[in-house]
Amino acid sequence: MIMEIKDIICGYGNRKVVNGISITVESGEVLCLLGPNGVGKTTLFKSLLGFLKVKGGNVMIDGEDISKWPRKKIAQAVGYVPQAHNSSFEFKVLDVVVMGRAAYIGAMSSPSKKDVEIAEESLRALGIYFLKDRIYTEISGGERQMVLLARALTQQPKILIMDEPTSNLDYGNQVRLLQQVNELAKKGLAIIMTTHSPDHAFLCSSKVALLERNNKFKVGSVNDIVTERNLREAYGVKVSIVKTIGSNGEEISTCVPLLN
């Protein structure tokens, strides 16, 4: 499956937030979306998900313009993991994950045995099946983020959009979530994720898109886009890209900020 973003323009009212961006993401690829606050990353996501009507350009999936799709069809093709989710209702974790089947269940119907089995398999795949009977509001922030990922996988999408999925996680949970991103890409999902850490692009991206102020935009391979010059221009800080050799002999790159 291929998602093509063609010269997309999106924003609010008469204000254009994103103007003329084009990106292609295919099955098995991870696109890491970088950029400072306020450049339109979340606005772009809302447009890709159909929550916000695009002002120009097209969002295509396998050659079809999704603006002509019903919302249920979009939900069956594209899964979404938000930055955070606060629920005031004391649902069990399994119930939250089963909600990912909403796109397949009629308005007056209840989840079937198959729907529950798919939700349980998502929990197993992420190694959090032990949480299934816990109350969602009583588990940790890192566990909630993994539950939201399980809910998105329960939609059985071909494309997964993740809005800063590591923003509220400790270091260990960040690493574990990025490992899951890599595993899901190996299984054929096309993944688009935003992050405020350029290091995450080195860890799991097939390609990187860098949004800057004044609608500047770059897209390409990780090594072409995540450079000292590009990061300095985008974020206004000095950064050094340091390369080292990992335990398996592979080259590893990391970003080191240079404080004044």
N, C-alpha and C positions, 0 to 999 in steps of 0.2 A: 504494500500500500504506500502511496506517495501523497504527501501534503505539499501543495504548492501555494505560496503566498506571492501574489503577483501585483506589484506596484500598489500595495495597500495603503489607503489613507483612512485614518480613524481618529476619533476625538469626541468632543462633547459640544453640542450646539454648533456655533460657528467656529469653534476653536479646533484647529488641527493639532493633535498631539504627536501622531506618527504620520509621516508623509512620504509615500513612494518607496516603501521597503519591499524587497523581493527575496524570498528564501525558499529552498526546497529541502524537505526532510523525507528520507525513505525508510522503509522497514529495516530495522537493525541499526539505525543511526541514532546517536545522541547529539542534539544540538544544544549547546550551552549559550544562553542569552545573558550577556554581561552589559553593564552600564550603570552610571550613577543614578541616584534617586531623581525622580521627576522627568525622566526622558521618555516614558510611555511604555515600559515593559508590561505592566499589569493591564494597561489599556489595550495593548496589542493582544494579550491573552483573552480578554473579554470579547474582542472581535473574532478571534479564532474559534471561540466556543459558541458564538452566535448570541452572546448576551448583549452585545453592542453592535448595532448595525454599522457596517463599513460605509464610509463616505465616498470611497473610490477604490478601484482595483478589485481583485477577486481572491477568495480563499477556495482552493480546489482540492478535492480528495479523489484520487484516481480519475482525474479529468472532469469531475462534476463540480459545478459551483454549489457550495453548501448553503448559499443564501436561499436556494430553492428547495432545500430539504426541510422536512418537518423536524421539530426539536427532538423528537424521540429517535429519529434516524441519526442525528448528530451524536446523541448520547450513546448510541450503540457503537459508533465508530471512534469516538474521542472520549477518553477518560480524563478526569481533572482532579488534581490534588492541590488544595488551597494552602496558603501559608499556615493557617491555624483554623481551628473549628471549636467554638465554645457552645456546648449544649446545656440547656437548663433542665433537660429531661434525663432521668436516670435510666437510659437504655443500657441493656447488656451490649458488650462488644459485638457479639454475633449479630444482634439486631441492627446495629449501625452498619455492619458490613453487608448484610442482606439488602439494605437500602440501595446498594449499587445495582440491584436488579430492577429498579423502578422502570427503566426504559423498556423492559420486557414484560411487565405486569400490567394488566388492565386496571383502569381507574377504580373499579369496584371489586377487584380481585385481591386475594392474599398470596403471599409467596408460596410456591409449590415446594415439594420435597427436593426437586432438582435445584431450585433456586438456593435453598439452604445448603445443599451439598456443594454447589459452586462457591458459595461464600466460605464454607469450611475449608475448601481446597485452597482458596486464596490465603487464608490464615496460615495453613500448613506451609504453603510455598514461601512465606515470609518468615517462618519460624516463630510465629506468635499464636499458634493454636491454643496454647495454655491460657491465653487471655479471654477466650471466647465467652466464658460465663461471668467475667468481671464486669463491674459497672464502669461504663466509659468515662464518666466524670471523676472516677476515683483512681484512674491509672495515670502514670507520669506523662509529661508533655512529649517525650520521645516515643513512648508507647502509643500515644494518640496519633502521632504522625504516621507511624507504621500501620495503624488501623485505617487511617484515611487512605493510605496507599492500597491496602487490602480492599477497601470499598471500591476504589477506582478499578482495580483489577477484576472485581466481581462483575463489572459492566462488560467484561471480555472485549475491551477496545483493541483497535489496531494501532491507535495513536494515543500517547499519554502526555498530558501537559501538566507540569509541576511548577507551581509558583513559589519560589524560595523554600523548597521543602526542608532545608536544613537550618532555617533561620532561628528556630527555637530549640535546637538540639545541642546537647553537649558533644564534646569531641568524639567520643566513642560512638554515639548514635549517628553522628554525621558520617563517619566512615562506614558504618553498617548500612546506612541508607544508600550511600553511593555505590557500595558493593551490590546492592539489590538493583540499582539502576543499570549497572553493567550486565547483570544476569538477565534482566528483562530484555535488554537490547539483543543479547545473544539468542533469546527465544523469538526474536523477530519484531518486537515492538519498535515503532518510531517514537522517540522521546524528545520533547522540548522542555527544558527546565531553565529557570532563572536562578541566579545565585549572586551574592555579593563577594564571593571568594574566587578570584581567578584561579587559585590552585585546584578548585574542583574541575575546571575545564581540563587541566592536565591529567586528572585522575580518571575521567570517564567520557570525555567528549570525542565525537567523530569530527565535529566542526563547531565553530564558534561564530556567533553574531555579536558584534559590539555596537550598541546604540550610544551615541553621544549627544550632547546638546546641539541645538540648531539643526536637528535632523541629519546630522552626520551619521553614517552607517557603514560598517565594514563586515564582511562575512567571508570565511575561508577556513583553512585548517587551523588547528590549535596553535602550532608553532608560527604560523604566519600572522595570526591576529593577536595572540597574547604575547606582546613584546613590550620591552621597557618603554619605548617611545609611545606606543598606542595607549598603554595604561596611564602614562604621565599626562597625555593629552585628554584622555577621557575623565580621569579622576582628579587631576591637578596635584598629584603627589609623585615623588620620585620613587621608583621601584627598581630593584635589581633581580633579574632572572638568574637563579643559581641552578646549575646542573650537577647531579651526583649520580653514582652508580648504586642500584639497589642490590638486594641479596641474591637475586637471580641473574645479575649481570646486566639488567636493563637500565637505560638512562632515565633518570627521574628529574623533572624540572619543578622548581618551586619559586614563588614570588616572595621577595623579602623587601618590606617597606624601609626606606631610608629616611630616618627622622633627622630633622635639623639639629 
